[in-house]
């Protein structure tokens, strides 16, 4: 694989990277991969974007990853949620835990998640927090339920039953509601934001969605400010206050 190939990765290509790991799925739409340490995983040291949703649950070990240029640590019972447009790169496998590194990845294509019956407002009420902090720490009870979901999906995918795809399409949204609940708990434990700060973050969410859509053709702050009916100066100030990074820095990150 070369650097260009990893810029935008489809589910089929992602599965190929981990072809030596146990994996079960439905064509190029959905899969569950049981990943353990392997040198081939280092190919993901190159930045890439996945065209779909990735849920990565670490069962054991430590892994340092970069998401949208920010570094995070994936450790025991931590769950990472990658949404379309995220830029992902493996920075470092902590040597002390390299041989015991074990994590499960649930991957689904963009096409697979379309037209699902979800209460989007409820599931993604705290979606902004996934952009600024995609790491979720699961409690023992939450981890147990997550394991049950993955085990059930595995049994369905391995079976010879009819309507496998429809069964999975019914189960994974339920798992998203579990994650939404965890996010709600996490955010409730944090200091309440002021109205001004909340407005800044709401605008940031709108801004980052626009950047994800237009960054390949529009790279000026003025373009995005116009879309949001704001002056470039005011938009830059709001983005800086909300995230600590300027609007041009976010645009450059996606470019």
C-alpha positions as CSV (number, residue, x, y, z in Angstrom):
1,X,0.0,0.0,0.0
2,X,1.1,3.5,-0.6
3,X,0.4,6.8,1.0
4,X,-2.1,7.9,-1.6
5,X,-4.1,4.7,-1.2
6,X,-4.5,5.4,2.5
7,X,-5.8,8.9,2.1
8,X,-9.4,7.7,1.7
9,X,-10.1,4.2,2.8
10,X,-13.2,2.1,1.9
11,X,-14.4,-0.7,4.1
12,X,-13.0,-3.3,1.6
13,X,-9.6,-1.7,1.8
14,X,-9.7,-1.5,5.5
15,X,-10.5,-5.2,5.8
16,X,-7.6,-5.9,3.4
17,X,-5.2,-4.2,5.8
18,X,-6.3,-6.6,8.6
19,X,-6.9,-9.6,6.4
20,X,-4.9,-11.8,8.7
21,X,-7.1,-10.9,11.7
22,X,-10.3,-12.9,12.4
23,X,-13.2,-11.0,10.8
24,X,-16.7,-11.6,9.8
25,X,-19.0,-9.3,7.9
26,X,-21.6,-8.6,5.2
27,X,-19.7,-8.0,1.9
28,X,-18.3,-4.4,1.8
29,X,-21.1,-3.0,4.0
30,X,-20.4,-4.2,7.6
31,X,-17.8,-6.1,9.5
32,X,-16.4,-7.0,13.0
33,X,-12.7,-7.5,13.2
34,X,-10.9,-9.0,16.2
35,X,-7.5,-7.3,16.1
36,X,-4.4,-8.1,18.0
37,X,-0.9,-6.7,17.8
38,X,0.7,-7.3,14.4
39,X,3.4,-5.4,12.6
40,X,1.1,-4.9,9.6
41,X,-1.0,-2.6,11.7
42,X,1.9,-0.1,11.5
43,X,0.8,0.6,7.9
44,X,-1.8,2.8,9.5
45,X,1.0,5.2,10.6
46,X,0.0,7.1,7.5
47,X,-3.0,9.5,7.9
48,X,-6.2,8.3,6.3
49,X,-9.9,9.0,6.3
50,X,-12.4,6.1,6.5
51,X,-15.5,6.4,4.4
52,X,-18.0,5.3,7.0
53,X,-18.2,4.8,10.8
54,X,-15.6,3.0,12.9
55,X,-16.1,1.9,16.5
56,X,-12.8,0.8,18.0
57,X,-13.0,-0.8,21.5
58,X,-9.8,-1.6,23.3
59,X,-9.9,-4.7,25.5
60,X,-6.2,-4.7,26.5
61,X,-3.1,-2.7,25.9
62,X,-2.3,0.8,25.0
63,X,-2.2,2.6,21.6
64,X,-1.6,6.3,20.9
65,X,-3.5,7.6,17.9
66,X,-4.0,10.9,16.2
67,X,-7.5,12.1,15.3
68,X,-7.8,15.4,13.4
69,X,-4.2,16.2,14.5
70,X,-5.0,15.7,18.2
71,X,-3.3,12.8,20.0
72,X,-5.3,10.4,22.2
73,X,-4.5,7.2,24.1
74,X,-6.5,4.1,23.5
75,X,-6.4,1.9,26.6
76,X,-8.3,-0.8,28.5
77,X,-12.1,-0.3,28.2
78,X,-11.9,2.8,26.1
79,X,-14.0,3.2,23.0
80,X,-13.3,5.4,20.0
81,X,-15.9,6.5,17.6
82,X,-14.7,7.7,14.2
83,X,-17.2,9.5,12.0
84,X,-16.9,10.2,8.2
85,X,-14.3,13.0,7.7
86,X,-12.1,12.2,10.7
87,X,-8.4,12.0,9.9
88,X,-6.9,9.0,11.7
89,X,-3.3,7.9,12.2
90,X,-1.6,5.4,14.6
91,X,1.1,7.3,16.3
92,X,2.6,4.7,18.7
93,X,2.0,1.2,20.1
94,X,3.2,1.4,23.7
95,X,6.0,-1.2,23.8
96,X,5.2,-2.5,27.3
97,X,1.8,-3.7,26.1
98,X,2.5,-4.4,22.4
99,X,2.3,-8.1,22.6
100,X,-1.0,-8.0,24.6
101,X,-2.7,-5.4,22.4
102,X,-6.2,-6.5,21.7
103,X,-9.1,-4.5,20.4
104,X,-12.3,-5.1,18.5
105,X,-13.4,-2.9,15.5
106,X,-16.9,-2.6,14.2
107,X,-16.8,-0.9,10.8
108,X,-19.6,0.0,8.5
109,X,-19.7,1.8,5.1
110,X,-21.4,5.2,4.6
111,X,-23.9,3.5,2.4
112,X,-24.8,1.0,5.0
113,X,-25.7,3.6,7.6
114,X,-27.9,5.6,5.3
115,X,-31.6,5.5,5.5
116,X,-31.6,4.0,9.0
117,X,-34.4,4.7,11.4
118,X,-32.7,6.7,14.1
119,X,-33.6,9.6,16.3
120,X,-30.6,11.6,15.1
121,X,-31.2,14.4,17.6
122,X,-31.1,11.9,20.5
123,X,-28.1,9.8,19.2
124,X,-26.0,12.8,18.2
125,X,-27.1,15.4,20.7
126,X,-23.5,15.3,22.0
127,X,-22.0,14.6,18.6
128,X,-19.8,17.7,18.9
129,X,-18.0,16.1,21.8
130,X,-16.9,13.3,19.5
131,X,-15.2,15.8,17.3
132,X,-13.3,17.3,20.1
133,X,-12.9,14.1,22.2
134,X,-13.7,10.8,20.4
135,X,-12.5,8.7,23.4
136,X,-15.2,7.2,25.6
137,X,-14.4,5.4,28.9
138,X,-16.9,2.6,29.5
139,X,-17.9,1.6,33.0
140,X,-17.9,-2.1,33.9
141,X,-21.7,-2.4,33.3
142,X,-21.4,-0.5,30.0
143,X,-18.6,-2.7,28.8
144,X,-20.6,-5.8,29.6
145,X,-23.5,-4.6,27.5
146,X,-21.2,-3.6,24.7
147,X,-19.7,-7.1,24.7
148,X,-23.2,-8.6,24.5
149,X,-24.0,-6.5,21.4
150,X,-20.8,-7.5,19.7
151,X,-21.2,-11.1,20.6
152,X,-24.8,-11.1,19.3
153,X,-23.7,-9.5,16.0
154,X,-20.9,-12.1,15.7
155,X,-23.4,-15.0,16.1
156,X,-25.7,-13.6,13.5
157,X,-22.9,-13.0,11.0
158,X,-21.6,-16.6,11.5
159,X,-25.0,-18.2,11.2
160,X,-26.9,-19.4,8.2
161,X,-30.1,-17.5,9.1
162,X,-31.9,-15.4,6.5
163,X,-32.0,-11.7,6.6
164,X,-28.6,-11.3,8.3
165,X,-28.2,-7.8,6.9
166,X,-31.6,-6.7,8.2
167,X,-30.8,-8.2,11.6
168,X,-27.6,-6.2,11.9
169,X,-29.3,-3.1,10.7
170,X,-31.6,-3.4,13.6
171,X,-28.9,-4.1,16.2
172,X,-26.2,-1.6,15.5
173,X,-28.5,1.5,15.9
174,X,-29.4,0.1,19.4
175,X,-25.7,0.0,20.2
176,X,-25.5,3.7,19.1
177,X,-28.1,4.5,21.7
178,X,-25.9,2.9,24.3
179,X,-23.0,5.0,23.2
180,X,-25.2,8.1,23.2
181,X,-26.1,7.3,26.9
182,X,-22.4,7.0,27.8
183,X,-21.8,10.4,26.1
184,X,-24.6,11.9,28.0
185,X,-23.2,10.6,31.3
186,X,-19.7,11.9,30.4
187,X,-21.0,15.3,29.4
188,X,-23.2,15.6,32.5
189,X,-20.2,15.0,34.7
190,X,-18.4,18.0,33.1
191,X,-18.8,21.6,34.1
192,X,-21.9,23.1,32.6
193,X,-21.1,25.5,29.8
194,X,-22.2,29.1,29.7
195,X,-24.7,30.2,27.1
196,X,-22.0,32.0,25.2
197,X,-19.7,29.0,25.1
198,X,-22.6,26.7,24.1
199,X,-23.3,29.0,21.1
200,X,-19.6,28.9,20.1
201,X,-19.7,25.1,20.1
202,X,-22.9,25.0,18.2
203,X,-21.4,27.2,15.5
204,X,-18.2,25.1,15.6
205,X,-20.3,22.0,14.9
206,X,-21.9,23.7,11.9
207,X,-18.5,25.0,10.7
208,X,-16.7,21.6,10.9
209,X,-19.6,19.9,9.0
210,X,-19.1,22.5,6.3
211,X,-15.3,22.0,6.3
212,X,-15.8,18.3,6.0
213,X,-18.0,18.8,2.9
214,X,-16.1,21.6,1.1
215,X,-12.5,21.5,2.2
216,X,-11.3,20.1,-1.1
217,X,-12.5,23.1,-3.0
218,X,-12.8,26.0,-0.5
219,X,-10.1,26.8,1.9
220,X,-10.8,30.4,2.9
221,X,-12.4,31.4,6.2
222,X,-14.5,33.9,4.3
223,X,-16.3,31.1,2.4
224,X,-17.4,29.3,5.6
225,X,-18.2,32.6,7.3
226,X,-20.5,33.5,4.4
227,X,-22.2,30.1,4.7
228,X,-22.9,30.8,8.4
229,X,-23.9,34.4,7.8
230,X,-21.0,35.7,9.9
231,X,-18.0,37.9,9.3
232,X,-14.7,36.0,8.9
233,X,-13.3,37.8,12.0
234,X,-16.2,36.9,14.2
235,X,-16.2,33.3,13.0
236,X,-12.5,32.9,13.7
237,X,-13.0,34.3,17.2
238,X,-15.8,31.9,18.0
239,X,-13.9,28.9,16.7
240,X,-10.8,29.8,18.7
241,X,-12.8,30.2,21.9
242,X,-14.6,26.9,21.4
243,X,-11.7,24.7,20.5
244,X,-8.4,26.5,21.1
245,X,-7.6,26.2,17.4
246,X,-8.2,28.9,14.8
247,X,-10.6,28.4,11.9
248,X,-7.6,28.3,9.4
249,X,-6.0,25.5,11.5
250,X,-9.1,23.4,11.3
251,X,-9.3,23.9,7.5
252,X,-5.6,23.1,7.1
253,X,-6.1,19.9,9.1
254,X,-8.7,18.6,6.7
255,X,-6.8,19.8,3.6
